[in-house]
Amino acid sequence: MSETRIIYVSAGVLLRPDNSLLLATRPSGKSMAGLWELPGGKIEPGETPESALIREMGEELAVTLKRDDLSPLTFASHGYDSFHLVMPVFLARNWEGEPVPQEGQDLAWVKPGALKTMPAPAADVPLFDFLERHLTKHVGA
Ligand SMILES: Nc1nc2c([nH]c(=O)n2[C@@H]2O[C@H](COP(=O)(O)OP(=O)(O)OP(=O)(O)O)[C@@H](O)[C@H]2O)c(=O)[nH]1
């Protein structure tokens, strides 16, 4: 029986008062370059999902998040060819700083109803569906 390699990634939904959320393209040169994803990245040894996300938001977007700004929202679990992705997703409504791409990404603030128009990694398709239903239902589109 072949072993499944699990990759743990932490991702964040930065939600503005107008109910738009931030997506970023994967930088060129990386796997799945150009697709729209939630900001975040791999959880390194010794990190919690929260500390990894806080670090990634600083590295990728120069945004400062505090632990108390993060609420657990949902997760993705998706089998890619070479690994299985497990990705806790946190919601943040407060942060310090305006997101500025640090790695050449494009950024877009997207309303939940428009998420499905954004080409995304396979793991994000059910996630975008969830966000559309959840954020539209509970916050108003
Ligand atoms: N941050 C983020 N990663 C995602 C999302 N959806 C998804 O499949 N992923 C995958 O989760 C992994 C994220 O890790 P990462 O962004 O730190 O990866 P990396 O830059 O080191 O990528 P690399 O392994 O291609 O060098 C990638 O394989 C990425 O394709 C998402 O919405 N946000």
Backbone and ligand atoms as CSV (ligand in chain L), in Angstrom:
chain,resi,resn,atom,element,x,y,z
A,1,MET,N,N,0.851,-1.194,0.000
A,1,MET,CA,C,0.000,0.000,0.000
A,1,MET,C,C,0.888,1.247,0.000
A,2,SER,N,N,0.643,2.174,-0.941
A,2,SER,CA,C,1.478,3.368,-0.975
A,2,SER,C,C,1.017,4.352,0.098
A,3,GLU,N,N,1.975,5.068,0.639
A,3,GLU,CA,C,1.648,6.014,1.711
A,3,GLU,C,C,1.210,7.352,1.133
A,4,THR,N,N,0.261,7.973,1.801
A,4,THR,CA,C,-0.187,9.292,1.376
A,4,THR,C,C,0.595,10.354,2.138
A,5,ARG,N,N,1.196,11.275,1.380
A,5,ARG,CA,C,1.911,12.379,2.028
A,5,ARG,C,C,0.908,13.495,2.295
A,6,ILE,N,N,0.784,13.871,3.555
A,6,ILE,CA,C,-0.151,14.947,3.901
A,6,ILE,C,C,0.625,16.253,4.062
A,7,ILE,N,N,0.150,17.298,3.384
A,7,ILE,CA,C,0.738,18.635,3.516
A,7,ILE,C,C,-0.275,19.498,4.269
A,8,TYR,N,N,0.199,20.119,5.341
A,8,TYR,CA,C,-0.666,20.990,6.146
A,8,TYR,C,C,-0.382,22.445,5.785
A,9,VAL,N,N,-1.433,23.125,5.389
A,9,VAL,CA,C,-1.335,24.522,4.962
A,9,VAL,C,C,-2.382,25.315,5.740
A,10,SER,N,N,-2.029,26.513,6.158
A,10,SER,CA,C,-2.980,27.365,6.870
A,10,SER,C,C,-3.367,28.526,5.948
A,11,ALA,N,N,-4.657,28.826,5.867
A,11,ALA,CA,C,-5.118,29.875,4.947
A,11,ALA,C,C,-6.083,30.811,5.671
A,12,GLY,N,N,-6.196,32.021,5.127
A,12,GLY,CA,C,-7.029,33.024,5.785
A,12,GLY,C,C,-7.989,33.705,4.826
A,13,VAL,N,N,-9.182,33.982,5.354
A,13,VAL,CA,C,-10.152,34.821,4.646
A,13,VAL,C,C,-10.102,36.185,5.320
A,14,LEU,N,N,-9.503,37.155,4.623
A,14,LEU,CA,C,-9.541,38.540,5.108
A,14,LEU,C,C,-10.827,39.147,4.561
A,15,LEU,N,N,-11.746,39.466,5.470
A,15,LEU,CA,C,-13.077,39.918,5.053
A,15,LEU,C,C,-13.258,41.396,5.383
A,16,ARG,N,N,-13.554,42.176,4.345
A,16,ARG,CA,C,-13.791,43.612,4.526
A,16,ARG,C,C,-15.238,43.872,4.928
A,17,PRO,N,N,-15.513,45.058,5.480
A,17,PRO,CA,C,-16.898,45.389,5.863
A,17,PRO,C,C,-17.867,45.330,4.678
A,18,ASP,N,N,-17.387,45.529,3.442
A,18,ASP,CA,C,-18.284,45.439,2.278
A,18,ASP,C,C,-18.501,43.986,1.842
A,19,ASN,N,N,-18.001,43.027,2.660
A,19,ASN,CA,C,-18.188,41.597,2.413
A,19,ASN,C,C,-17.341,41.070,1.263
A,20,SER,N,N,-16.307,41.800,0.876
A,20,SER,CA,C,-15.374,41.239,-0.109
A,20,SER,C,C,-14.212,40.589,0.640
A,21,LEU,N,N,-13.628,39.576,0.014
A,21,LEU,CA,C,-12.512,38.878,0.637
A,21,LEU,C,C,-11.330,38.849,-0.322
A,22,LEU,N,N,-10.144,38.673,0.267
A,22,LEU,CA,C,-8.920,38.809,-0.520
A,22,LEU,C,C,-8.487,37.475,-1.127
A,23,LEU,N,N,-8.265,37.497,-2.441
A,23,LEU,CA,C,-7.624,36.373,-3.127
A,23,LEU,C,C,-6.306,36.857,-3.705
A,24,ALA,N,N,-5.368,35.935,-3.850
A,24,ALA,CA,C,-4.060,36.260,-4.433
A,24,ALA,C,C,-3.722,35.189,-5.460
A,25,THR,N,N,-3.015,35.610,-6.526
A,25,THR,CA,C,-2.563,34.595,-7.482
A,25,THR,C,C,-1.314,33.922,-6.935
A,26,ARG,N,N,-1.142,32.658,-7.302
A,26,ARG,CA,C,0.114,31.991,-6.971
A,26,ARG,C,C,1.194,32.558,-7.879
A,27,PRO,N,N,2.352,32.935,-7.293
A,27,PRO,CA,C,3.409,33.560,-8.083
A,27,PRO,C,C,3.915,32.650,-9.193
A,28,SER,N,N,4.408,33.265,-10.288
A,28,SER,CA,C,4.940,32.465,-11.386
A,28,SER,C,C,6.160,31.696,-10.877
A,29,GLY,N,N,6.335,30.505,-11.398
A,29,GLY,CA,C,7.445,29.659,-10.962
A,29,GLY,C,C,7.012,28.642,-9.929
A,30,LYS,N,N,5.890,28.895,-9.244
A,30,LYS,CA,C,5.398,27.917,-8.273
A,30,LYS,C,C,4.374,27.010,-8.929
A,31,SER,N,N,4.106,25.878,-8.279
A,31,SER,CA,C,3.071,24.989,-8.785
A,31,SER,C,C,1.749,25.748,-8.844
A,32,MET,N,N,0.945,25.459,-9.831
A,32,MET,CA,C,-0.388,26.062,-10.001
A,32,MET,C,C,-0.318,27.595,-10.113
A,33,ALA,N,N,0.772,28.100,-10.709
A,33,ALA,CA,C,0.964,29.550,-10.848
A,33,ALA,C,C,-0.213,30.179,-11.574
A,34,GLY,N,N,-0.592,31.373,-11.129
A,34,GLY,CA,C,-1.646,32.134,-11.801
A,34,GLY,C,C,-3.041,31.841,-11.286
A,35,LEU,N,N,-3.220,30.734,-10.573
A,35,LEU,CA,C,-4.554,30.445,-10.033
A,35,LEU,C,C,-4.791,31.299,-8.783
A,36,TRP,N,N,-6.063,31.583,-8.536
A,36,TRP,CA,C,-6.437,32.430,-7.400
A,36,TRP,C,C,-6.650,31.575,-6.158
A,37,GLU,N,N,-5.999,31.963,-5.053
A,37,GLU,CA,C,-6.098,31.183,-3.816
A,37,GLU,C,C,-6.226,32.111,-2.629
A,38,LEU,N,N,-6.556,31.511,-1.499
A,38,LEU,CA,C,-6.567,32.261,-0.248
A,38,LEU,C,C,-5.131,32.454,0.207
A,39,PRO,N,N,-4.795,33.631,0.746
A,39,PRO,CA,C,-3.437,33.812,1.246
A,39,PRO,C,C,-3.139,32.818,2.372
A,40,GLY,N,N,-1.882,32.406,2.456
A,40,GLY,CA,C,-1.484,31.450,3.488
A,40,GLY,C,C,-0.303,30.650,3.008
A,41,GLY,N,N,-0.012,29.557,3.692
A,41,GLY,CA,C,1.110,28.722,3.277
A,41,GLY,C,C,1.323,27.564,4.225
A,42,LYS,N,N,2.388,26.845,3.966
A,42,LYS,CA,C,2.637,25.600,4.711
A,42,LYS,C,C,2.909,25.877,6.186
A,43,ILE,N,N,2.395,24.976,7.009
A,43,ILE,CA,C,2.658,25.029,8.449
A,43,ILE,C,C,4.005,24.349,8.682
A,44,GLU,N,N,4.985,25.107,9.173
A,44,GLU,CA,C,6.337,24.569,9.368
A,44,GLU,C,C,6.412,23.875,10.728
A,45,PRO,N,N,7.417,22.973,10.873
A,45,PRO,CA,C,7.577,22.286,12.170
A,45,PRO,C,C,7.672,23.299,13.315
A,46,GLY,N,N,6.957,23.036,14.380
A,46,GLY,CA,C,6.988,23.925,15.541
A,46,GLY,C,C,5.952,25.029,15.501
A,47,GLU,N,N,5.263,25.159,14.365
A,47,GLU,CA,C,4.238,26.203,14.259
A,47,GLU,C,C,2.845,25.620,14.532
A,48,THR,N,N,1.965,26.492,14.981
A,48,THR,CA,C,0.543,26.170,15.011
A,48,THR,C,C,-0.060,26.679,13.698
A,49,PRO,N,N,-1.282,26.248,13.355
A,49,PRO,CA,C,-1.935,26.829,12.184
A,49,PRO,C,C,-2.032,28.350,12.282
A,50,GLU,N,N,-2.302,28.828,13.494
A,50,GLU,CA,C,-2.449,30.278,13.682
A,50,GLU,C,C,-1.123,31.005,13.483
A,51,SER,N,N,-0.054,30.481,14.100
A,51,SER,CA,C,1.235,31.188,13.982
A,51,SER,C,C,1.749,31.118,12.546
A,52,ALA,N,N,1.498,30.010,11.850
A,52,ALA,CA,C,1.916,29.907,10.446
A,52,ALA,C,C,1.190,30.945,9.598
A,53,LEU,N,N,-0.101,31.103,9.837
A,53,LEU,CA,C,-0.873,32.059,9.039
A,53,LEU,C,C,-0.432,33.498,9.321
A,54,ILE,N,N,-0.203,33.797,10.596
A,54,ILE,CA,C,0.268,35.138,10.958
A,54,ILE,C,C,1.610,35.413,10.268
A,55,ARG,N,N,2.522,34.428,10.261
A,55,ARG,CA,C,3.818,34.599,9.582
A,55,ARG,C,C,3.624,34.784,8.076
A,56,GLU,N,N,2.799,33.942,7.467
A,56,GLU,CA,C,2.610,34.018,6.007
A,56,GLU,C,C,1.974,35.343,5.584
A,57,MET,N,N,1.021,35.825,6.369
A,57,MET,CA,C,0.373,37.098,6.032
A,57,MET,C,C,1.391,38.237,6.054
A,58,GLY,N,N,2.337,38.165,6.989
A,58,GLY,CA,C,3.400,39.161,7.029
A,58,GLY,C,C,4.331,39.024,5.836
A,59,GLU,N,N,4.749,37.781,5.547
A,59,GLU,CA,C,5.715,37.555,4.458
A,59,GLU,C,C,5.124,37.861,3.086
A,60,GLU,N,N,3.872,37.433,2.866
A,60,GLU,CA,C,3.283,37.533,1.521
A,60,GLU,C,C,2.624,38.879,1.267
A,61,LEU,N,N,2.069,39.490,2.336
A,61,LEU,CA,C,1.206,40.660,2.140
A,61,LEU,C,C,1.573,41.858,3.012
A,62,ALA,N,N,2.582,41.692,3.880
A,62,ALA,CA,C,2.973,42.764,4.807
A,62,ALA,C,C,1.808,43.235,5.672
A,63,VAL,N,N,0.989,42.280,6.069
A,63,VAL,CA,C,-0.166,42.570,6.912
A,63,VAL,C,C,0.097,41.979,8.298
A,64,THR,N,N,-0.285,42.711,9.340
A,64,THR,CA,C,-0.100,42.215,10.705
A,64,THR,C,C,-1.429,41.732,11.267
A,65,LEU,N,N,-1.439,40.475,11.636
A,65,LEU,CA,C,-2.624,39.863,12.243
A,65,LEU,C,C,-2.282,39.464,13.664
A,66,LYS,N,N,-3.253,39.530,14.548
A,66,LYS,CA,C,-3.048,39.033,15.900
A,66,LYS,C,C,-3.827,37.729,16.065
A,67,ARG,N,N,-3.372,36.919,17.006
A,67,ARG,CA,C,-4.030,35.632,17.258
A,67,ARG,C,C,-5.534,35.821,17.493
A,68,ASP,N,N,-5.895,36.870,18.241
A,68,ASP,CA,C,-7.309,37.090,18.567
A,68,ASP,C,C,-8.127,37.543,17.358
A,69,ASP,N,N,-7.449,37.924,16.276
A,69,ASP,CA,C,-8.165,38.329,15.053
A,69,ASP,C,C,-8.667,37.119,14.263
A,70,LEU,N,N,-8.194,35.925,14.626
A,70,LEU,CA,C,-8.460,34.733,13.811
A,70,LEU,C,C,-9.538,33.852,14.422
A,71,SER,N,N,-10.586,33.552,13.661
A,71,SER,CA,C,-11.582,32.562,14.104
A,71,SER,C,C,-11.574,31.398,13.133
A,72,PRO,N,N,-11.635,30.163,13.647
A,72,PRO,CA,C,-11.720,29.004,12.757
A,72,PRO,C,C,-13.000,29.096,11.928
A,73,LEU,N,N,-12.886,28.840,10.610
A,73,LEU,CA,C,-14.045,28.997,9.731
A,73,LEU,C,C,-14.434,27.680,9.057
A,74,THR,N,N,-13.472,27.048,8.401
A,74,THR,CA,C,-13.749,25.785,7.704
A,74,THR,C,C,-12.402,25.149,7.361
A,75,PHE,N,N,-12.398,24.137,6.543
A,75,PHE,CA,C,-11.131,23.537,6.123
A,75,PHE,C,C,-11.302,22.932,4.742
A,76,ALA,N,N,-10.157,22.704,4.084
A,76,ALA,CA,C,-10.157,21.950,2.829
A,76,ALA,C,C,-9.414,20.644,3.068
A,77,SER,N,N,-9.871,19.592,2.415
A,77,SER,CA,C,-9.168,18.306,2.420
A,77,SER,C,C,-9.267,17.783,1.011
A,78,HIS,N,N,-8.105,17.744,0.332
A,78,HIS,CA,C,-8.149,17.427,-1.106
A,78,HIS,C,C,-6.947,16.593,-1.519
A,79,GLY,N,N,-7.201,15.555,-2.269
A,79,GLY,CA,C,-6.126,14.693,-2.760
A,79,GLY,C,C,-5.600,15.162,-4.105
A,80,TYR,N,N,-4.398,15.749,-4.102
A,80,TYR,CA,C,-3.692,16.020,-5.357
A,80,TYR,C,C,-2.916,14.761,-5.741
A,81,ASP,N,N,-2.338,14.760,-6.958
A,81,ASP,CA,C,-1.617,13.566,-7.417
A,81,ASP,C,C,-0.477,13.174,-6.477
A,82,SER,N,N,0.280,14.179,-6.015
A,82,SER,CA,C,1.496,13.843,-5.265
A,82,SER,C,C,1.393,14.071,-3.755
A,83,PHE,N,N,0.289,14.612,-3.296
A,83,PHE,CA,C,0.106,14.803,-1.848
A,83,PHE,C,C,-1.366,15.041,-1.548
A,84,HIS,N,N,-1.694,14.926,-0.268
A,84,HIS,CA,C,-3.051,15.244,0.173
A,84,HIS,C,C,-2.975,16.527,0.989
A,85,LEU,N,N,-3.763,17.511,0.595
A,85,LEU,CA,C,-3.757,18.814,1.269
A,85,LEU,C,C,-4.793,18.846,2.389
A,86,VAL,N,N,-4.344,19.220,3.578
A,86,VAL,CA,C,-5.267,19.519,4.675
A,86,VAL,C,C,-5.043,20.982,5.029
A,87,MET,N,N,-6.087,21.777,4.902
A,87,MET,CA,C,-5.920,23.228,5.022
A,87,MET,C,C,-6.996,23.849,5.913
A,88,PRO,N,N,-6.660,24.094,7.202
A,88,PRO,CA,C,-7.580,24.869,8.032
A,88,PRO,C,C,-7.684,26.292,7.487
A,89,VAL,N,N,-8.903,26.831,7.527
A,89,VAL,CA,C,-9.151,28.184,7.004
A,89,VAL,C,C,-9.704,29.048,8.133
A,90,PHE,N,N,-9.059,30.175,8.366
A,90,PHE,CA,C,-9.470,31.099,9.419
A,90,PHE,C,C,-10.110,32.339,8.805
A,91,LEU,N,N,-11.022,32.948,9.575
A,91,LEU,CA,C,-11.651,34.207,9.179
A,91,LEU,C,C,-11.036,35.342,10.000
A,92,ALA,N,N,-10.704,36.440,9.319
A,92,ALA,CA,C,-10.244,37.646,10.020
A,92,ALA,C,C,-10.985,38.852,9.468
A,93,ARG,N,N,-11.520,39.652,10.379
A,93,ARG,CA,C,-12.178,40.907,9.975
A,93,ARG,C,C,-11.313,42.104,10.328
A,94,ASN,N,N,-10.291,41.890,11.154
A,94,ASN,CA,C,-9.402,42.979,11.573
A,94,ASN,C,C,-7.951,42.604,11.320
A,95,TRP,N,N,-7.194,43.566,10.824
A,95,TRP,CA,C,-5.758,43.396,10.627
A,95,TRP,C,C,-5.157,44.778,10.526
A,96,GLU,N,N,-3.833,44.818,10.629
A,96,GLU,CA,C,-3.136,46.102,10.507
A,96,GLU,C,C,-2.393,46.153,9.190
A,97,GLY,N,N,-2.565,47.253,8.465
A,97,GLY,CA,C,-1.857,47.441,7.205
A,97,GLY,C,C,-2.728,47.085,6.017
A,98,GLU,N,N,-2.422,47.735,4.901
A,98,GLU,CA,C,-3.103,47.425,3.642
A,98,GLU,C,C,-2.289,46.336,2.948
A,99,PRO,N,N,-2.934,45.225,2.509
A,99,PRO,CA,C,-2.157,44.162,1.870
A,99,PRO,C,C,-1.386,44.670,0.645
A,100,VAL,N,N,-0.093,44.408,0.648
A,100,VAL,CA,C,0.778,44.763,-0.482
A,100,VAL,C,C,1.517,43.492,-0.888
A,101,PRO,N,N,1.371,43.076,-2.158
A,101,PRO,CA,C,2.006,41.807,-2.552
A,101,PRO,C,C,3.531,41.870,-2.410
A,102,GLN,N,N,4.103,40.908,-1.712
A,102,GLN,CA,C,5.549,40.880,-1.483
A,102,GLN,C,C,6.251,39.888,-2.410
A,103,GLU,N,N,5.460,39.096,-3.156
A,103,GLU,CA,C,6.061,38.029,-3.972
A,103,GLU,C,C,5.570,38.095,-5.417
A,104,GLY,N,N,5.159,39.296,-5.850
A,104,GLY,CA,C,4.732,39.451,-7.236
A,104,GLY,C,C,3.341,38.913,-7.524
A,105,GLN,N,N,2.562,38.649,-6.473
A,105,GLN,CA,C,1.200,38.141,-6.705
A,105,GLN,C,C,0.291,39.289,-7.184
A,106,ASP,N,N,-0.766,38.931,-7.887
A,106,ASP,CA,C,-1.878,39.853,-8.097
A,106,ASP,C,C,-2.854,39.657,-6.942
A,107,LEU,N,N,-3.511,40.743,-6.546
A,107,LEU,CA,C,-4.505,40.662,-5.472
A,107,LEU,C,C,-5.860,41.084,-6.006
A,108,ALA,N,N,-6.926,40.514,-5.444
A,108,ALA,CA,C,-8.280,40.923,-5.820
A,108,ALA,C,C,-9.191,40.784,-4.603
A,109,TRP,N,N,-10.016,41.835,-4.402
A,109,TRP,CA,C,-11.066,41.756,-3.376
A,109,TRP,C,C,-12.337,41.297,-4.087
A,110,VAL,N,N,-12.862,40.160,-3.648
A,110,VAL,CA,C,-13.910,39.482,-4.410
A,110,VAL,C,C,-15.129,39.261,-3.519
A,111,LYS,N,N,-16.313,39.599,-4.029
A,111,LYS,CA,C,-17.550,39.316,-3.287
A,111,LYS,C,C,-17.836,37.812,-3.375
A,112,PRO,N,N,-18.447,37.246,-2.335
A,112,PRO,CA,C,-18.680,35.789,-2.333
A,112,PRO,C,C,-19.347,35.290,-3.614
A,113,GLY,N,N,-20.300,36.049,-4.142
A,113,GLY,CA,C,-21.017,35.603,-5.339
A,113,GLY,C,C,-20.148,35.519,-6.590
A,114,ALA,N,N,-18.978,36.154,-6.560
A,114,ALA,CA,C,-18.096,36.157,-7.742
A,114,ALA,C,C,-16.951,35.149,-7.606
A,115,LEU,N,N,-16.867,34.449,-6.477
A,115,LEU,CA,C,-15.730,33.543,-6.258
A,115,LEU,C,C,-15.619,32.485,-7.349
A,116,LYS,N,N,-16.771,31.971,-7.776
A,116,LYS,CA,C,-16.696,30.853,-8.722
A,116,LYS,C,C,-16.250,31.291,-10.118
A,117,THR,N,N,-16.112,32.588,-10.349
A,117,THR,CA,C,-15.576,33.059,-11.634
A,117,THR,C,C,-14.045,33.100,-11.621
A,118,MET,N,N,-13.431,32.853,-10.449
A,118,MET,CA,C,-11.984,32.972,-10.325
A,118,MET,C,C,-11.340,31.592,-10.483
A,119,PRO,N,N,-10.474,31.391,-11.478
A,119,PRO,CA,C,-9.815,30.095,-11.639
A,119,PRO,C,C,-8.977,29.774,-10.400
A,120,ALA,N,N,-9.195,28.602,-9.812
A,120,ALA,CA,C,-8.600,28.292,-8.512
A,120,ALA,C,C,-8.072,26.854,-8.482
A,121,PRO,N,N,-7.154,26.572,-7.545
A,121,PRO,CA,C,-6.713,25.188,-7.368
A,121,PRO,C,C,-7.912,24.296,-7.032
A,122,ALA,N,N,-7.808,23.018,-7.381
A,122,ALA,CA,C,-8.947,22.105,-7.195
A,122,ALA,C,C,-9.449,22.093,-5.750
A,123,ALA,N,N,-8.532,22.197,-4.797
A,123,ALA,CA,C,-8.936,22.145,-3.386
A,123,ALA,C,C,-9.849,23.305,-3.011
A,124,ASP,N,N,-9.746,24.406,-3.754
A,124,ASP,CA,C,-10.501,25.607,-3.398
A,124,ASP,C,C,-11.914,25.635,-3.973
A,125,VAL,N,N,-12.201,24.751,-4.904
A,125,VAL,CA,C,-13.515,24.808,-5.544
A,125,VAL,C,C,-14.643,24.568,-4.528
A,126,PRO,N,N,-14.585,23.477,-3.742
A,126,PRO,CA,C,-15.625,23.317,-2.714
A,126,PRO,C,C,-15.548,24.379,-1.624
A,127,LEU,N,N,-14.339,24.868,-1.400
A,127,LEU,CA,C,-14.149,25.910,-0.382
A,127,LEU,C,C,-14.849,27.207,-0.810
A,128,PHE,N,N,-14.669,27.598,-2.061
A,128,PHE,CA,C,-15.318,28.801,-2.580
A,128,PHE,C,C,-16.840,28.642,-2.528
A,129,ASP,N,N,-17.294,27.439,-2.804
A,129,ASP,CA,C,-18.717,27.151,-2.724
A,129,ASP,C,C,-19.222,27.379,-1.290
A,130,PHE,N,N,-18.474,26.848,-0.334
A,130,PHE,CA,C,-18.822,27.032,1.079
A,130,PHE,C,C,-18.825,28.524,1.425
A,131,LEU,N,N,-17.788,29.243,1.008
A,131,LEU,CA,C,-17.686,30.667,1.358
A,131,LEU,C,C,-18.843,31.449,0.764
A,132,GLU,N,N,-19.209,31.097,-0.459
A,132,GLU,CA,C,-20.332,31.800,-1.082
A,132,GLU,C,C,-21.605,31.598,-0.255
A,133,ARG,N,N,-21.861,30.336,0.112
A,133,ARG,CA,C,-23.094,30.065,0.870
A,133,ARG,C,C,-23.016,30.676,2.259
A,134,HIS,N,N,-21.894,30.476,2.943
A,134,HIS,CA,C,-21.791,30.895,4.335
A,134,HIS,C,C,-21.762,32.411,4.468
A,135,LEU,N,N,-20.922,33.047,3.691
A,135,LEU,CA,C,-20.770,34.500,3.848
A,135,LEU,C,C,-21.982,35.241,3.312
A,136,THR,N,N,-22.611,34.711,2.291
A,136,THR,CA,C,-23.816,35.353,1.771
A,136,THR,C,C,-24.951,35.222,2.768
A,137,LYS,N,N,-25.068,34.023,3.340
A,137,LYS,CA,C,-26.179,33.753,4.256
A,137,LYS,C,C,-26.053,34.539,5.554
A,138,HIS,N,N,-24.809,34.598,6.100
A,138,HIS,CA,C,-24.658,35.140,7.439
A,138,HIS,C,C,-24.281,36.617,7.471
A,139,VAL,N,N,-23.712,37.112,6.389
A,139,VAL,CA,C,-23.260,38.499,6.414
A,139,VAL,C,C,-24.048,39.362,5.440
A,140,GLY,N,N,-24.618,38.728,4.434
A,140,GLY,CA,C,-25.310,39.502,3.403
A,140,GLY,C,C,-24.341,39.787,2.275
A,141,ALA,N,N,-24.783,39.564,1.037
A,141,ALA,CA,C,-23.833,39.629,-0.093
A,141,ALA,C,C,-23.514,41.062,-0.481
L,1,LIG,N1,N,-2.080,29.299,0.512
L,1,LIG,C1,C,-2.884,28.485,-0.166
L,1,LIG,N2,N,-2.403,27.302,-0.642
L,1,LIG,C2,C,-3.264,26.521,-1.320
L,1,LIG,C3,C,-4.615,26.884,-1.524
L,1,LIG,N3,N,-5.230,25.900,-2.247
L,1,LIG,C4,C,-4.306,24.942,-2.501
L,1,LIG,O1,O,-4.478,23.904,-3.132
L,1,LIG,N4,N,-3.100,25.309,-1.931
L,1,LIG,C5,C,-1.885,24.510,-2.012
L,1,LIG,O2,O,-1.269,24.403,-0.764
L,1,LIG,C6,C,0.135,24.531,-0.888
L,1,LIG,C7,C,0.481,25.861,-0.260
L,1,LIG,O3,O,1.694,25.908,0.182
L,1,LIG,P1,P,2.635,27.165,-0.139
L,1,LIG,O4,O,1.893,28.233,-0.845
L,1,LIG,O5,O,3.444,27.469,1.062
L,1,LIG,O6,O,3.480,26.406,-1.115
L,1,LIG,P2,P,4.796,26.884,-1.682
L,1,LIG,O7,O,4.648,28.321,-1.977
L,1,LIG,O8,O,5.904,26.420,-0.814
L,1,LIG,O9,O,4.599,26.053,-2.981
L,1,LIG,P3,P,5.524,25.035,-3.656
L,1,LIG,O10,O,5.465,23.797,-2.808
L,1,LIG,O11,O,4.879,24.894,-4.975
L,1,LIG,O12,O,6.879,25.710,-3.680
L,1,LIG,C8,C,0.449,24.550,-2.346
L,1,LIG,O13,O,0.623,23.254,-2.853
L,1,LIG,C9,C,-0.864,25.149,-2.897
L,1,LIG,O14,O,-1.072,24.868,-4.241
L,1,LIG,C10,C,-5.090,28.116,-1.021
L,1,LIG,O15,O,-6.267,28.522,-1.173
L,1,LIG,N5,N,-4.190,28.878,-0.355
